[in-house]
C-alpha cells in the first residue's frame, strides 16, 4: 500500500508526500530512527519508554511505513499486530524541520487505512503524558482516538497515556 498525497502548506504552496511500506533498517531511515530515539529519551524515564528500535520493527507482525518528500525520508510510522482484531500504532515520528506541513496527519491517516485494510477492528496506542507529547495527543484525538485503559502488556504509568480507535 503506497500512496502519494498532496499536502497544502499554509503560505508555502503544496508538497507531495509518498508513503509506502519499507524496511525499518534501511540506511536512509537511520536519521528518523535516531531522532525518534533521542526524542523518546529526552523527557521520559527509561522505564516508561515503549518504543521499538529498527530491528524490533523489522518483524512480520509489524507494518512499517516511511513518508518521503522529494525522495527524502521525513516521516515514519508503524502498526504492530496484537491479535487478529487489534493493532497498535508504533514509532510515529516526523523530522522537526518538516513539522507543520501535515505530514503527521498524513502518516496517521495512512496507518488507520492500513489497519482497516488488514481487517483490524481496533487500533490503539501509547503516548507520553509530558508536554512534548501534547501535539501528538491532539492529533490522535482529532482522528477519533479516545482514552482507554492499558492494553497488551502495558500497565498504569504516570508517564503513559493510552488511546484507542474502533475501526468498524
MOQUISUL-V394753 format. One record per residue. RES is the residue in one small letter. SS is DSSP state (alpha for helix, beta for strand, coil for the rest). D_CENTER is the distance of its C-alpha to the mean C-alpha in Angstrom with 1 decimal. Layout:
res & ss & d_center
RES & SS & D_CENTER
RES & SS & D_CENTER
//
This chain:
res & ss & d_center
x & coil & 16.1
x & coil & 15.9
x & beta & 16.5
x & beta & 17.6
x & beta & 17.0
x & beta & 19.3
x & beta & 18.0
x & beta & 20.6
x & beta & 20.6
x & coil & 23.2
x & coil & 26.2
x & coil & 24.7
x & beta & 25.1
x & beta & 22.5
x & beta & 20.1
x & beta & 18.8
x & beta & 15.4
x & beta & 15.4
x & beta & 12.3
x & beta & 13.4
x & beta & 13.0
x & coil & 14.0
x & coil & 15.0
x & coil & 12.8
x & coil & 16.3
x & coil & 17.3
x & alpha & 19.3
x & alpha & 17.7
x & alpha & 14.1
x & alpha & 15.9
x & alpha & 15.6
x & alpha & 11.8
x & alpha & 11.9
x & alpha & 14.9
x & alpha & 13.6
x & alpha & 10.5
x & alpha & 13.1
x & alpha & 15.6
x & alpha & 13.5
x & alpha & 12.9
x & alpha & 16.6
x & alpha & 17.9
x & coil & 18.3
x & coil & 17.5
x & coil & 20.2
x & alpha & 19.7
x & alpha & 20.3
x & alpha & 17.4
x & coil & 14.7
x & coil & 12.7
x & coil & 10.5
x & coil & 11.4
x & coil & 13.2
x & alpha & 13.6
x & alpha & 16.5
x & alpha & 14.8
x & alpha & 12.1
x & coil & 15.1
x & coil & 16.5
x & coil & 17.4
x & coil & 15.4
x & beta & 12.0
x & beta & 10.9
x & beta & 9.2
x & beta & 8.9
x & beta & 10.0
x & beta & 11.0
x & beta & 14.5
x & beta & 17.0
x & coil & 20.6
x & coil & 19.5
x & beta & 17.6
x & beta & 14.1
x & beta & 12.5
x & beta & 8.7
x & beta & 6.4
x & beta & 3.7
x & beta & 5.6
x & beta & 7.7
x & beta & 10.6
x & beta & 13.9
x & beta & 15.6
x & beta & 18.7
x & coil & 19.9
x & coil & 18.8
x & beta & 15.7
x & beta & 12.2
x & beta & 9.3
x & beta & 5.5
x & beta & 5.1
x & beta & 4.6
x & beta & 2.3
x & beta & 6.0
x & beta & 8.9
x & coil & 12.3
x & alpha & 14.4
x & alpha & 17.1
x & alpha & 15.1
x & coil & 13.7
x & coil & 15.7
x & coil & 15.7
x & coil & 13.4
x & alpha & 10.8
x & alpha & 7.9
x & alpha & 9.7
x & alpha & 10.4
x & alpha & 7.0
x & alpha & 6.3
x & alpha & 9.9
x & alpha & 9.7
x & alpha & 7.5
x & alpha & 10.1
x & alpha & 12.8
x & alpha & 12.1
x & alpha & 12.3
x & alpha & 15.4
x & alpha & 16.9
x & coil & 16.6
x & coil & 18.6
x & coil & 16.4
x & coil & 17.9
x & beta & 15.3
x & beta & 11.6
x & beta & 11.0
x & beta & 8.9
x & beta & 10.3
x & beta & 10.0
x & beta & 13.0
x & coil & 16.1
x & coil & 17.2
x & alpha & 17.7
x & alpha & 15.1
x & alpha & 12.4
x & alpha & 14.4
x & alpha & 12.8
x & alpha & 9.4
x & alpha & 11.6
x & alpha & 13.5
x & alpha & 10.8
x & alpha & 10.0
x & alpha & 13.8
x & alpha & 14.6
x & coil & 12.7
x & coil & 14.9
x & coil & 13.2
x & beta & 16.0
x & beta & 16.8
x & coil & 17.7
x & coil & 19.4
x & coil & 17.9
x & coil & 17.2
x & coil & 17.4
x & coil & 19.0
x & coil & 17.6
x & coil & 20.4
x & coil & 21.2
x & coil & 20.3
x & coil & 21.0
x & coil & 17.9
x & beta & 15.5
x & beta & 14.6
x & beta & 13.8
x & beta & 12.9
x & beta & 13.4
x & beta & 13.9
x & beta & 16.9
x & coil & 16.6
x & coil & 20.4
//
